[in-house]
């Protein structure tokens, strides 16, 4: 299943979720109305009134309809409240679970190892590095990913996961969670939390009513007839809450189980070895704490955990049986083979203390001057599906980034300045004018730091720039929102300083802007508007013209590359003609990419294949072409692994 098919499946699951939610809401509303009617029946009976008469039913019908309406509004309001609360992003879920944010410059070896593994997986996947949390109070082995988009994602692991798993096992668990991020499961899981809260909350209210009614019965006179009515209402709500829990468990189980198998399989594909994730699952089975989550009611979050986190099994289980998951990875495993896990024996193997172990020298020389041949179809097929080659590439890149730049990327103060250095003119044609603007805006001291970073970047290969931007992202998110808005504005001014925009400058600006916008507005309510067919055609053809213009040397090659892209795009754009024009602006490029957000899933896949066909028409992909493809993917929320991995 490719990325686009996985996204379509997630959308179908969302539609099934909505249908099940409506059915559950109707059932609960009818139940609440029936309980209210029965309570009224009892109240009137005890007062000597005969409620069986026709007038009673007619008189109480408006009241019962009002109760039904209020119940419906209450359920919908509860779901909207929870969804609104979760819209703060994946970090909100982790904090509510008792998570502690891992500092970007953390020194603890276990947490640094966790950060390194997540950074490598993010670089290999082509997404910003997620926020990282540890559930310090949880000794079970578990993890989860939460958020609405890759730019908003947070990954949390329990303290037991951190201390009891070795690096390969930890990498398997993190790869499993990245699969949920890349395939759209994470967004679906967060929505599931919000939707199901509404149909489960009545049970909580019922318990509060029964508890209050019980105490009232002790304090008040036994002749108080209203107490029994209150208790009936409370018990009825508990029963209806149980119905809500039943529906919630059924919905979660139907959505979650098969996707857990897929995430396990994807983790094997990412790491090219099944032993890591299989051994992590085996340790859950052999550990006295298992995957238990206790800091919060696991019922609400069980569907998004690596392990089940609860004792539910069978029809209501959100995860396949543990033995079945292990046997899918290790067919020779038997239930009696679970290892005994002693929590006193903590993981003390290699903790990534040395960052420069992979490239013992001039890593830049390994990349310089090469333009590898890349098949156009292979680019689209890798979206959402990094493999072991991408992981190794990411490990080598991360370990060989110049130390000064790597440290700056993890500093909440210096990440801002490093981001500016990443978009400055590489050719140094207008660099001094850019530094003059920075000095005017930031002052001499901070401009000196930006200049130093720019000098180090100029001495390294362009292959490091996108990974550095991805690593910088968690530190940037710690800055206030007005400061991030100022960063985007200042970057725009820097790349337009001479009116002649270099493609790579725009690409970094666009990737940064898209990622920060998604972090500020995780639910994406401000974007994704439907575009007219004519606007889509114009935006797509403009994008292909720009790519053909910059990626090829002669007019003949440019025209042929443009035609190759148009042919891949489909019949709706066949009448477009190539016209070379380098006088485009940031505004025009932004309008084109914003319009393309209105494409449906099939159209987005066609666009990516067309962009890839245009760039790879000459059989080679340059760094600038790769960066533009990444900018398109970042805009459209496609997690694209490094294209030039074979370099």
C-alpha positions in Angstrom: 0.0 0.0 0.0 1.6 3.3 -1.0 1.3 6.6 0.9 -1.7 7.9 -1.1 -3.7 4.6 -0.7 -2.9 4.7 3.0 -4.3 8.3 3.2 -7.4 7.3 1.3 -7.9 4.3 3.7 -7.5 6.7 6.7 -10.2 9.0 5.2 -12.5 6.0 4.8 -11.9 5.0 8.4 -12.8 8.6 9.4 -16.1 8.3 7.5 -16.9 5.0 9.2 -16.0 6.7 12.5 -18.5 9.5 11.9 -21.2 7.0 10.9 -20.6 4.9 14.1 -20.5 8.1 16.2 -23.9 9.2 14.8 -25.4 5.7 15.5 -24.0 5.7 19.0 -25.3 9.2 19.7 -28.8 8.3 18.6 -28.8 5.2 20.7 -27.6 7.1 23.8 -30.1 10.0 23.2 -33.0 7.5 23.0 -31.7 5.9 26.2 -31.4 9.1 28.1 -34.9 10.1 27.0 -36.3 6.7 28.2 -34.5 7.1 31.6 -35.9 10.6 32.0 -39.4 9.4 31.1 -39.2 6.5 33.6 -37.9 8.9 36.3 -40.9 11.2 35.7 -43.2 8.2 35.8 -41.9 7.3 39.2 -42.1 10.8 40.5 -45.7 11.3 39.4 -46.6 7.8 40.8 -45.3 8.6 44.2 -47.2 11.9 44.2 -50.5 10.1 43.7 -50.9 11.1 40.1 -51.8 8.4 37.5 -49.2 8.8 34.8 -50.8 6.1 32.6 -53.4 8.5 31.4 -53.2 10.0 28.0 -52.8 13.6 29.2 -49.6 12.8 31.0 -47.9 11.5 27.8 -49.1 14.5 25.8 -48.1 17.0 28.6 -44.6 15.5 29.0 -43.8 15.1 25.3 -42.3 18.6 25.0 -40.1 18.0 28.1 -38.9 14.7 26.8 -38.1 16.2 23.4 -36.2 19.0 25.2 -34.2 16.4 27.1 -33.4 14.6 23.9 -32.2 17.8 22.3 -30.1 18.8 25.3 -28.5 15.4 25.5 -27.6 15.6 21.8 -26.1 19.0 22.3 -24.3 17.9 25.4 -22.7 14.9 23.5 -21.7 17.1 20.5 -20.4 19.8 22.8 -18.3 17.4 24.8 -16.8 16.0 21.6 -16.1 19.5 20.3 -14.6 20.6 23.6 -12.2 17.7 23.7 -11.3 18.1 20.0 -10.7 21.8 20.6 -8.4 21.0 23.5 -6.5 18.5 21.4 -6.1 21.0 18.6 -3.2 22.5 20.6 -1.2 19.7 19.0 0.4 16.4 19.8 2.4 17.9 22.7 -0.9 18.6 24.5 -1.8 14.9 24.4 1.6 14.0 25.8 1.5 16.5 28.6 -2.0 15.4 29.6 -0.6 11.9 29.8 2.0 13.1 32.3 4.8 13.5 29.7 7.9 15.6 30.3 9.4 17.4 27.3 13.0 16.2 26.5 15.2 19.2 26.2 16.7 19.8 22.8 20.2 20.0 24.4 19.6 17.1 26.8 22.7 15.5 28.2 21.3 12.3 29.9 22.6 9.4 27.8 19.3 7.5 27.6 17.4 10.5 26.6 20.1 11.6 24.1 19.9 8.2 22.5 16.1 8.6 22.2 16.6 12.0 20.6 19.2 10.6 18.2 17.0 7.8 17.1 14.0 10.1 16.5 16.1 12.6 14.6 17.5 9.9 12.3 14.0 8.6 11.6 12.8 12.1 10.9 15.6 12.8 8.4 15.0 9.4 6.8 11.3 10.2 6.5 11.7 13.7 5.3 9.6 15.3 8.1 10.4 17.8 10.8 11.7 16.3 14.0 8.8 15.7 16.4 8.6 16.9 20.0 9.9 14.3 22.3 8.4 13.3 25.7 9.0 10.8 28.4 6.3 9.5 30.7 8.5 9.5 33.8 5.9 7.9 36.0 5.2 4.9 33.7 7.4 1.8 34.2 5.6 -0.3 31.6 7.0 -0.6 28.0 4.9 1.6 25.7 5.0 4.6 23.3 2.6 6.7 21.2 2.6 9.4 18.5 0.1 12.2 18.6 -0.7 15.2 16.4 -2.6 16.3 13.3 0.3 16.5 10.9 4.0 15.6 10.8 4.9 19.2 11.7 2.7 19.0 14.8 3.7 15.5 15.9 4.9 14.5 19.3 6.4 11.1 20.2 6.2 9.9 23.8 7.8 6.9 25.4 7.5 5.5 28.9 10.4 5.4 31.3 10.3 1.6 31.0 10.8 1.8 27.2 13.7 4.1 27.7 15.4 2.0 30.4 14.6 -1.6 29.3 15.1 -1.6 25.5 18.4 -1.6 23.7 19.0 0.7 20.7 17.7 -1.7 18.0 14.5 -2.4 20.0 14.0 1.3 20.7 14.5 2.0 17.0 11.9 -0.6 16.1 9.4 1.0 18.5 10.1 4.5 17.1 9.8 3.2 13.5 6.4 1.8 14.4 5.3 5.2 15.7 6.7 6.9 12.6 4.5 4.6 10.5 1.5 6.0 12.3 2.7 9.5 11.6 3.4 8.9 7.9 0.2 6.8 7.1 -2.3 9.2 8.6 -3.1 7.0 11.6 -1.9 9.6 14.1 -4.4 12.3 12.9 -7.2 9.7 12.9 -6.3 8.6 16.4 -6.4 12.1 17.8 -9.8 12.7 16.2 -10.9 9.4 17.7 -10.0 10.7 21.2 -12.1 13.8 20.7 -15.1 12.1 19.1 -15.4 9.2 21.6 -15.1 11.5 24.7 -18.6 12.8 24.0 -20.2 9.3 24.1 -18.3 8.2 27.1 -18.8 11.2 29.3 -22.4 10.3 30.4 -21.1 7.4 32.4 -18.9 9.7 34.4 -21.8 12.1 35.1 -23.9 9.1 36.1 -21.3 8.0 38.6 -21.2 11.5 40.1 -25.0 11.6 40.4 -25.2 8.3 42.1 -22.4 9.3 44.5 -24.2 12.5 45.3 -27.6 10.8 45.6 -26.1 8.2 47.9 -24.7 10.9 50.3 -28.0 12.8 50.1 -29.9 9.7 51.1 -27.7 9.3 54.2 -28.1 12.9 55.3 -31.8 13.5 54.4 -35.0 11.9 55.6 -35.8 8.5 54.2 -39.2 9.9 53.3 -37.6 12.2 50.7 -39.0 10.7 47.6 -36.9 12.7 45.2 -33.7 10.9 46.3 -34.8 7.6 44.6 -35.6 9.5 41.4 -32.1 11.0 41.4 -30.6 7.6 42.0 -32.6 6.1 39.1 -31.3 8.9 36.8 -27.8 8.3 37.9 -27.9 4.6 37.5 -29.5 5.0 34.1 -26.7 7.3 33.0 -24.1 4.8 34.2 -25.8 2.1 32.1 -26.0 4.5 29.1 -22.3 5.4 29.8 -21.6 1.7 29.6 -23.3 1.6 26.2 -21.1 4.6 25.2 -18.0 2.7 26.3 -19.2 -0.4 24.4 -19.6 1.6 21.2 -16.3 3.4 21.8 -14.4 0.1 22.2 -16.0 -1.4 19.2 -15.1 1.7 17.1 -11.6 1.8 18.3 -11.0 -1.9 17.8 -12.4 -1.8 14.2 -10.1 1.2 13.3 -7.0 0.2 15.2 -6.2 -3.5 15.0 -5.3 -4.0 11.3 -3.3 -0.7 11.3 -1.1 -2.1 14.1 -0.1 -5.0 11.9 0.7 -2.5 9.1 2.8 -0.4 11.5 4.8 -3.4 12.6 5.5 -4.4 9.0 6.5 -0.8 8.2 8.9 -0.8 11.1 10.6 -3.8 9.6 10.8 -2.1 6.2 12.3 1.0 7.8 15.0 -0.8 9.8 15.5 -3.9 7.5 15.4 -6.2 10.5 12.5 -7.7 12.4 14.4 -8.6 15.6 14.3 -5.0 17.0 10.5 -4.6 17.1 9.9 -8.3 17.8 12.2 -8.3 20.8 10.5 -5.2 22.1 7.2 -7.0 21.9 8.7 -10.1 23.6 10.0 -7.9 26.4 6.4 -6.6 27.0 5.2 -10.2 27.3 8.0 -11.2 29.7 7.9 -8.1 31.8 5.7 -8.0 35.0 4.4 -4.5 34.1 3.8 -5.4 30.5 2.7 -2.3 28.5 0.5 -1.0 31.4 -0.3 2.8 31.5 -1.5 4.0 34.8 -1.1 7.8 34.9 -4.3 8.4 33.0 -7.3 6.2 32.3 -5.9 4.1 29.4 -9.4 3.6 28.0 -9.2 7.0 26.3 -5.8 6.5 24.7 -5.5 2.7 24.2 -6.0 2.9 20.5 -2.9 5.0 19.9 -0.4 3.1 22.1 2.4 0.8 20.9 1.2 -1.8 23.4 -2.4 -2.2 24.4 -1.9 -0.4 27.8 -5.0 -2.3 29.1 -6.2 -5.8 30.0 -8.9 -5.8 27.3 -8.9 -8.7 24.9 -11.0 -10.3 22.2 -13.7 -8.2 20.5 -12.9 -5.0 22.4 -9.1 -5.1 22.0 -7.6 -2.2 20.2 -4.4 -4.3 19.4 -4.0 -7.8 18.0 -2.9 -10.4 20.5 0.7 -10.0 21.5 1.7 -13.5 20.4 0.1 -13.0 17.0 2.0 -9.8 16.5 5.3 -11.4 17.4 4.6 -14.5 15.3 4.0 -12.2 12.3 7.6 -11.0 12.7 9.1 -14.3 14.1 7.1 -17.3 13.0 9.2 -19.7 15.2 8.1 -17.9 18.4 6.0 -19.8 20.9 4.0 -18.3 23.8 6.3 -20.0 26.4 9.4 -18.2 24.9 8.8 -14.8 26.5 12.1 -13.7 28.2 12.2 -12.8 31.8 12.7 -9.0 32.1 14.4 -7.7 35.2 13.8 -4.0 35.7 17.1 -3.7 37.6 19.0 -4.7 34.4 18.7 -1.5 32.4 19.9 -0.9 28.9 23.6 0.2 29.0 24.8 -0.7 25.5 26.1 2.0 23.1 24.3 5.3 23.9 25.5 7.4 20.9 28.1 9.3 23.0 30.2 9.9 19.9 28.4 11.7 17.2 31.2 11.7 14.6 31.8 7.9 14.4 30.4 7.3 11.0 32.3 9.8 8.8 35.8 10.0 10.0 36.8 12.9 7.9 35.7 14.9 4.9 32.0 13.9 4.6 31.5 16.7 2.1 33.9 15.1 -0.4 31.6 12.0 -0.4 28.8 14.1 -1.9 30.5 16.9 -3.8 29.9 17.2 -7.5 27.7 14.1 -8.0 24.4 14.1 -9.8 23.0 10.6 -9.5 20.6 9.0 -11.8 17.1 8.8 -10.2 14.0 7.2 -11.7 11.0 9.5 -11.6 8.6 6.8 -10.4 10.9 5.9 -7.5 10.5 9.3 -6.0 6.7 9.1 -5.7 6.9 5.5 -4.5 9.1 6.4 -1.5 6.7 9.0 -0.1 5.8 7.8 3.4 8.0 4.7 3.0 11.6 5.2 4.0 13.7 2.1 4.0 16.9 0.9 5.7 19.0 2.8 3.1 17.4 6.0 4.1 17.9 5.2 7.8 21.7 4.6 7.2 21.9 7.8 5.2 20.2 9.7 8.0 22.6 8.3 10.6 25.6 9.3 8.6 24.3 12.7 7.9 23.4 13.4 11.5 26.7 12.2 12.8 28.8 14.2 10.3 27.0 17.6 10.6 29.6 20.2 11.8 29.4 20.3 15.6 28.8 24.1 15.8 25.8 23.8 13.5 24.5 20.7 15.3 24.6 22.4 18.7 23.0 25.5 17.3 20.1 23.4 15.9 19.4 22.2 19.4 19.4 25.6 21.1 16.2 27.6 21.4 18.1 30.8 21.1 20.5 29.9 18.3 18.1 27.8 16.2 16.5 31.1 15.1 19.8 32.4 13.8 20.8 29.1 12.1 17.5 29.1 10.2 18.4 32.5 8.8 21.8 31.3 7.8 20.3 28.4 5.9 18.4 30.6 3.5 21.2 33.1 2.8 22.6 33.3 -0.8 25.0 30.4 -1.3 26.8 32.1 -4.2 27.5 35.1 -2.0 26.3 37.4 -4.9 24.0 39.3 -2.6 25.1 38.0 0.8 26.5 41.3 1.9 23.2 43.1 1.3 21.5 40.3 3.2 23.9 40.8 6.1 23.2 44.5 6.1 19.5 43.8 6.4 20.2 41.4 9.3 22.4 43.9 11.1 19.6 46.5 10.8 17.0 44.0 12.2 19.0 41.9 14.6 22.1 44.0 15.6 25.8 43.4 15.2 26.3 40.5 17.7 23.6 38.2 16.3 24.5 39.1 12.7 28.1 38.0 13.5 26.7 34.6 14.6 24.6 34.2 11.5 27.7 35.1 9.3 29.7 32.5 11.1 27.1 29.8 10.5 26.9 30.9 6.9 30.6 30.4 6.5 30.5 26.9 7.9 27.5 26.0 5.7 29.4 27.4 2.6 32.2 24.9 3.3 29.8 21.9 3.5 27.7 20.2 0.9 24.1 21.2 0.3 23.0 17.8 1.4 23.2 18.9 5.1 20.8 21.8 4.8 17.4 20.1 4.8 18.3 17.7 7.6 19.6 20.7 9.6 16.3 22.5 9.1 14.4 19.4 10.2 16.5 19.1 13.3 16.1 22.8 14.1 12.3 22.6 14.2 11.7 21.4 17.8 13.9 24.3 19.1 12.1 26.8 16.9 8.7 25.7 18.2 9.8 26.8 21.7 9.9 30.4 20.6 6.8 32.7 20.9 4.4 32.7 18.0 5.1 36.4 17.2 8.8 35.6 16.9 8.1 32.8 14.5 5.9 35.0 12.4 8.7 37.6 12.4 11.2 34.8 11.3 9.0 34.0 8.2 8.6 37.7 7.4 12.4 38.3 7.7 13.2 35.3 5.6 10.9 36.6 2.9 12.7 39.9 2.8 16.1 38.2 2.7 15.3 36.1 -0.4 13.6 39.0 -2.2 16.3 41.5 -1.4 17.4 41.9 -5.1 14.2 40.9 -6.8 15.9 37.8 -8.3 15.0 34.8 -6.3 17.2 31.8 -6.2 15.2 28.5 -6.3 16.9 27.0 -3.3 16.3 30.2 -1.2 12.6 29.9 -2.0 12.5 26.2 -1.2 13.9 26.7 2.3 11.5 29.6 2.9 8.5 27.5 1.8 9.5 24.5 3.8 10.0 26.6 6.9 6.8 28.5 6.4 4.7 25.3 5.8 6.1 23.6 8.9 5.7 26.6 11.2 2.2 27.3 9.9 1.2 23.7 10.6 2.7 23.9 14.1 0.8 27.1 14.9 -2.4 25.8 13.4 -2.2 22.0 13.8 -5.8 21.3 12.5 -5.1 23.1 9.2 -8.3 25.1 9.4 -6.7 28.1 7.7 -5.6 26.2 4.6 -6.7 23.5 2.2 -9.4 25.6 0.4 -10.9 24.1 -2.7 -9.5 25.6 -5.9 -11.2 25.9 -9.3 -10.0 23.6 -12.0 -8.6 26.5 -14.0 -6.5 27.7 -11.0 -5.2 24.1 -10.4 -4.2 23.8 -14.0 -2.4 27.1 -14.0 -0.6 26.4 -10.7 0.5 23.0 -11.8 1.9 24.1 -15.2 3.6 27.1 -13.6 5.4 24.8 -11.1 6.5 22.4 -13.9 7.7 25.4 -16.0 9.9 26.7 -13.1 11.3 23.2 -12.5 12.1 22.6 -16.2 13.6 26.0 -16.4 16.0 25.6 -13.5 16.9 21.9 -13.9 18.1 21.8 -17.5 20.7 23.6 -19.5 19.2 24.2 -23.0 15.8 25.3 -24.3 15.4 22.0 -26.0 16.0 20.1 -22.8 13.7 22.4 -20.8 10.9 22.0 -23.3 11.2 18.2 -23.4 11.3 18.1 -19.6 8.2 20.2 -19.3 6.4 18.0 -21.9 7.4 14.9 -19.9 5.8 16.4 -16.8 2.6 17.5 -18.6 2.2 14.0 -20.1 2.4 12.5 -16.6 0.0 15.1 -15.1 -3.0 13.8 -17.2 -5.4 15.0 -19.9 -6.6 18.0 -17.9 -3.3 19.9 -18.6 -2.4 18.6 -22.0 -2.9 22.0 -23.8 -0.3 23.8 -21.6 2.8 25.2 -23.4 6.3 25.8 -22.1 7.5 29.3 -21.8 10.8 30.1 -20.1 10.4 32.9 -17.6 12.7 33.4 -14.6 10.9 36.6 -13.5 8.7 34.9 -11.1 8.2 36.1 -7.5 7.8 34.6 -4.1 4.2 35.7 -4.2 3.6 33.8 -7.5 5.3 30.6 -6.3 3.4 30.8 -3.0 0.1 31.3 -4.9 0.8 28.2 -7.1 1.6 26.0 -4.1 -1.3 27.3 -2.1 -3.7 26.6 -5.0 -2.4 23.0 -5.3 -3.5 22.3 -1.7 -7.0 22.0 -3.3 -6.1 18.9 -5.2 -7.7 15.6 -4.1 -5.5 12.6 -3.3 -5.4 11.3 -6.8 -4.5 14.7 -8.2 -1.7 15.1 -5.6 -0.2 11.8 -6.6 -0.3 12.8 -10.2 1.3 16.1 -9.5 4.2 14.5 -7.6 4.8 12.1 -10.4 4.7 15.0 -12.9 7.2 17.0 -10.8 9.4 14.0 -10.6 9.2 13.3 -14.3 10.1 16.9 -15.1 13.1 16.9 -12.8 14.4 13.4 -13.8 13.9 13.9 -17.5 17.6 14.1 -18.1 18.2 11.1 -15.9 19.8 13.1 -13.1 18.6 15.0 -10.1 20.5 18.1 -8.8 20.4 19.3 -5.2 18.3 22.3 -6.3 15.8 20.0 -8.0 15.6 17.8 -5.0 15.0 20.7 -2.7 12.2 22.0 -4.9 10.5 18.6 -4.9 10.9 18.6 -1.1 9.3 22.1 -1.0 6.3 20.8 -3.0 6.0 17.8 -0.7 6.3 19.9 2.5 3.5 22.2 1.2 1.2 19.3 0.4 2.1 17.4 3.6 3.9 14.5 1.8 6.7 12.9 3.9 9.4 12.5 1.3 12.6 10.6 2.2 15.9 12.0 1.0 15.9 11.8 -2.8 19.7 11.7 -3.2 20.3 8.9 -0.8 22.3 7.0 -3.4 24.9 9.8 -3.4 
